[in-house]
């Protein structure tokens, strides 16, 4: 029997299979993709290029996409970019960055020459996507380590800050606070052999909750502090009250409290705290209770200065500024060689103090905004150092009325306030708030999402960290632009 014919005219049937068109290579050549291979980014090269694009987009006042389009516009421009922003990379890293940028420039240019704007935009995003991914790789959150400024060691106890003649200093009249006087009058304090300090409402709450409203001497030994001042808050009911053997209770003077925060006696801030035309004694202490510790702030300034992140003549701005105790640290550590460009503060009293203290460094009313998240504050000019100290009350363990909704709203406000950082890219950013675990985790997550920065964070307490006789544990976050980070 003969063989069966395979197809018409005896031709072999075509195999059913996948595969490339006969014109595949020809069409690839037409598109400019024949044989093209683009290397993968290294983490270091990606971080350097990403930081450089952010720096140039800030200078050009445009988006990072628009900036990338300009940078990839010519081989010469790519070369200039590499020489400017990748000089800290080893030679192999610079060559890798140059090779990847030129290969992507070619792909984008081919789309433009064909009039394919959509394709060019897609190629641009294709360039930025892995760059961002690798640029973020290895961005672990670093531990913040600060050292007390040399020569700034404080006394062993707060007694060194007490005035020998308190009546000659600014002091709130305790006679108007019958509740405090009557409450302390019922406490057995004969055991005291030296003056102690108490924050009354906080102490009274402990007496009620832990002793059923009746204090005993042993319990009060843990409530009345005789070495380190407890954490001060803005609430007037919790301002420092001095008690001691053979003396009537009194509030600490404004000067005594300021000395506890290590505000220099010749600081412009001290001048305002003592100016009765600007604020009352109660308001002055409340402003201090809202602020950060000047000694800790000095340590942060010194750290950034030693690294070369900030230098003489730096420009500065702040958000949720209060009377700005960080500025008091900056004044000391720079010898006054800095400029205050803008601030934001809602409280009229604190804003008046802010302008009164720091007007001599350039802060004016037109650039002292009420809303840290407002359009004017977010669009304000770029500065070298930006400090943001959001309200801590929604997150504080002492705020028994705190709610999940209120905390979420406060976190959302912090994120909105960071828009200034995303737009203006300061050389360094410092944030401070209470060291509550839920807040610390949330804020650390937010800050770690900011591209082009190295993030450090840690708890700093004047008492535990530096041995200064004031307890004020706070969480600090420090962001340093990658292009300024010491490799």
Phi, psi and omega in degrees: 000135182285161179290143180287140179292140181253086177095173183297134177067015178080008181287150178288139178291143178288134180294143176271106184206162173278178178152178181270151174294155177298338180260014184303306182295323179297317181290323176299320179295322179296324180278353181079024182246002183296121175069015185277134179224126180249127181293164178270147178293146164269158181299315183296317180294319179297318180296318181295316181291318180298316178297321179295320178295321177296318181296318181287326178294325176295315181295323181277350182057051180216175179287164180292330177294315178295322178296317180298322179299320179291314183298321180272013183288336180202159178297322180298318181293322176298317179299317178298319180297314181299316181295328183277315192253350183243017185292341178277347178284151171295166184305318180298322178293320178295319180293323177297313180299317180298315182299314181294317182294320180291322178296317178290325176301319180296315180297316180293320181295321178298319178296319180296318182294333176275358182078018183267082182295321180296319178295322179296320179295320179295320178295323178298315178293325176296330175287317185285329187299303178292332177298315178294319181298312180286330179294333178272344183297141177073012181275062178294152177282123184269153178283131179275122179238119179236150179241145179299140180300134180302132179082005182253018181298138182262186180286171180282334178217164182291348181301332179293340181270349183287141182277138175290341179224072184301333181295341180269001178249175180284119183219132176289138183283112182284344181296341179277000184241072183301325181300316181292315182296318180292320180295312180293328179299338180269355182274137175281105185242017182295342180288341182293126175250003176203163183299145175232166181236142178221145170261106198299305186299322177296316180294317179300320178299321178293319179299317180293313187284326187254343181230016177062024177093355180241113183276143172245163186301316183297321179293319183292339177295338176265352182260317180274122185266134183240002178237299183247139177293136176289170181298125179272143175236173183286333183305119182301334179289346181245018175291157185297129173244128179268128177233152180184171182295126175073014180231152175280144177302145175210156172286147171295146179289163176302318181297319180296316179295317180298320177297324177298325177277003179063035171286120181300144183297331180261015180286144172303331178293318178299320179303317182287320179299334182261004182267105183294342178285342182261316181204155178282172178300316180298316180295323180297315180291324177297321177297321176294321180295336177275343190268182177259168184282125184296324178297320176293317179299322178299320179297321178292317178299315181298321179298312180294324179293313181298328179283344184087008179291321175237158183209177182305142180080013184296154174260148191219148173210163181214159175230147188054054198285331190059222174268002176062084178279341173293323178298327177296323177291319179298321180300317181289311189287337178258357184066025179085006183268071179201165182232132179266109186271318179198162183208171174217131181204127184282320185291128181295322181293310180296323180295322177297319177294321179300312180292322180294322182283318192247009173300329180291346177255012172109354181285128180235162186301323182295337180247021174247091190277156178275329187245116180293339181258003181288163184301321182294317181293318182290328182268005182297163187297156179290146178227170179282318184232129181235128181242130182232121183233077184298160178303132182264348187305318181298340185250352186289141177294341180277350179270090184288348178266009182295143179233160178299321180296317179295321179292319179297320178296319180295321177294322177296324178292321177298316180298319178296320180295336179285355178301327177300318180294317180297326182276317192259345174052061177302157177298321179216150178229134175239130175236144180225141174195180180295153184267047177277130187308315182296319179292315182302314180297316182294314182292320177300319177298317178300309186292329180290345179274353179283118184291145171082017180231149168264131184250130172236143177210153178180164176276138174227130180229124181308323183284306185287324185274317187248349183078013177282141185282054170215128177271122177202070181289124179221153174268134177240141174238134178235122176254130177236130179302137185303321184292348179253355184285134179291115181281000000 
